[in-house]
Every structure is written in C-alpha cells, then in structure tokens.
Amino acid sequence: MVRLALANDYARAAKLHRRLYPVFKALFIEPNPVPIKAALARAGLIGSAEVRAPLCEMTPPTAVSSKKRSTWLQGGRE
C-alpha cells in the first residue's frame, strides 16, 4: 500500500486499504501486540502467541473475530 502511494498510484493504494481495513481494525481491537502475535502464530510465522505481563491473552470473542480477519496472512497478500 505504501509502495503504491509512493508511486503515486493512489487509486490502487486506496483500494488495498479498503480491502485490508477490517484486518487493521481486528489487529487493534485489544492492546498491541496481542492480536498481531496471535495472527502471526496462527500463520506459522512465529512460534508462540504468548505475551508477557502486563499484557494478557485475548478474550475468546476477540480471538474468534481476529482469526476470521487474519486469514490474509496465510496467502491473501497483494
């Protein structure tokens, strides 16, 4: 998205932003880096979603929501 914008291709950058917006919202629904670590662990990109204090694991409803929106990590990249 940044590369597209830097190349003055704002239409494609905006289209990609709109497509990824639900992911952005899901990744920041709880304190960072909890949702992104969970998404990276599900995709096999890191070994564990474990976080250190004072952070805690995601709540079950948030985990379900985050899982639905992070499937792009497993191959839906543009």
C-alpha positions as a LaTeX table, in Angstrom:
\begin{tabular}{lrrr}
\hline
Residue & $x$ (\AA) & $y$ (\AA) & $z$ (\AA) \\
\hline
Met1 & 0.00 & 0.00 & 0.00 \\
Val2 & 2.81 & 2.40 & 0.88 \\
Arg3 & 4.73 & 1.47 & $-2.26$ \\
Leu4 & 1.64 & 2.15 & $-4.35$ \\
Ala5 & 1.12 & 5.55 & $-2.71$ \\
Leu6 & 4.80 & 6.46 & $-3.11$ \\
Ala7 & 4.48 & 5.55 & $-6.79$ \\
Asn8 & 1.50 & 7.98 & $-6.99$ \\
Asp9 & $-0.89$ & 5.10 & $-7.61$ \\
Tyr10 & $-3.40$ & 6.39 & $-5.09$ \\
Ala11 & $-6.37$ & 4.58 & $-6.58$ \\
Arg12 & $-4.80$ & 1.14 & $-6.08$ \\
Ala13 & $-3.42$ & 2.14 & $-2.66$ \\
Ala14 & $-6.90$ & 3.23 & $-1.56$ \\
Lys15 & $-8.45$ & 0.03 & $-2.93$ \\
Leu16 & $-5.94$ & $-2.08$ & $-1.00$ \\
His17 & $-6.52$ & 0.00 & 2.14 \\
Arg18 & $-10.28$ & $-0.58$ & 1.94 \\
Arg19 & $-9.72$ & $-4.31$ & 1.44 \\
Leu20 & $-7.41$ & $-4.53$ & 4.47 \\
Tyr21 & $-9.33$ & $-2.16$ & 6.74 \\
Pro22 & $-11.20$ & $-4.97$ & 8.58 \\
Val23 & $-7.82$ & $-6.55$ & 9.33 \\
Phe24 & $-6.47$ & $-3.25$ & 10.69 \\
Lys25 & $-9.49$ & $-2.91$ & 12.95 \\
Ala26 & $-9.16$ & $-6.51$ & 14.19 \\
Leu27 & $-5.45$ & $-6.14$ & 14.94 \\
Phe28 & $-6.04$ & $-3.15$ & 17.20 \\
Ile29 & $-9.16$ & $-4.36$ & 19.00 \\
Glu30 & $-7.08$ & $-5.23$ & 22.09 \\
Pro31 & $-3.75$ & $-3.90$ & 23.35 \\
Asn32 & $-0.93$ & $-4.27$ & 20.89 \\
Pro33 & 0.85 & $-6.69$ & 20.22 \\
Val34 & $-1.60$ & $-9.34$ & 21.41 \\
Pro35 & $-3.80$ & $-9.68$ & 18.26 \\
Ile36 & $-0.91$ & $-9.44$ & 15.80 \\
Lys37 & 1.10 & $-12.05$ & 17.71 \\
Ala38 & $-1.91$ & $-14.38$ & 17.68 \\
Ala39 & $-2.36$ & $-13.87$ & 13.92 \\
Leu40 & 1.35 & $-14.46$ & 13.23 \\
Ala41 & 1.33 & $-17.62$ & 15.37 \\
Arg42 & $-1.75$ & $-18.97$ & 13.54 \\
Ala43 & 0.03 & $-18.37$ & 10.24 \\
Gly44 & 3.10 & $-20.24$ & 11.49 \\
Leu45 & 5.29 & $-17.15$ & 11.18 \\
Ile46 & 6.23 & $-17.12$ & 14.88 \\
Gly47 & 6.41 & $-19.95$ & 17.37 \\
Ser48 & 4.08 & $-18.66$ & 20.06 \\
Ala49 & 1.39 & $-16.06$ & 20.68 \\
Glu50 & 2.41 & $-15.88$ & 24.34 \\
Val51 & 2.75 & $-12.37$ & 25.75 \\
Arg52 & 4.50 & $-11.09$ & 28.87 \\
Ala53 & 2.95 & $-9.14$ & 31.72 \\
Pro54 & 1.32 & $-6.68$ & 31.89 \\
Leu55 & $-0.35$ & $-7.91$ & 28.67 \\
Cys56 & $-2.73$ & $-10.85$ & 28.75 \\
Glu57 & $-4.15$ & $-13.25$ & 26.18 \\
Met58 & $-7.05$ & $-12.14$ & 24.02 \\
Thr59 & $-10.56$ & $-12.71$ & 25.24 \\
Pro60 & $-12.32$ & $-15.62$ & 23.45 \\
Pro61 & $-14.74$ & $-13.38$ & 21.45 \\
Thr62 & $-11.87$ & $-11.20$ & 20.27 \\
Ala63 & $-9.81$ & $-14.25$ & 19.34 \\
Val64 & $-12.63$ & $-15.54$ & 17.11 \\
Ser65 & $-13.05$ & $-12.13$ & 15.46 \\
Ser66 & $-9.30$ & $-11.74$ & 14.96 \\
Lys67 & $-8.98$ & $-15.23$ & 13.49 \\
Lys68 & $-11.68$ & $-14.56$ & 10.89 \\
Arg69 & $-9.99$ & $-11.35$ & 9.77 \\
Ser70 & $-6.37$ & $-12.51$ & 9.70 \\
Thr71 & $-6.61$ & $-15.17$ & 7.01 \\
Trp72 & $-4.73$ & $-12.81$ & 4.66 \\
Leu73 & $-1.51$ & $-13.79$ & 6.48 \\
Gln74 & $-1.81$ & $-17.29$ & 5.07 \\
Gly75 & $-1.60$ & $-16.28$ & 1.43 \\
Gly76 & $-4.03$ & $-13.49$ & 0.69 \\
Arg77 & $-1.32$ & $-10.86$ & 0.38 \\
Glu78 & $-1.15$ & $-8.43$ & $-2.51$ \\
\hline
\end{tabular}
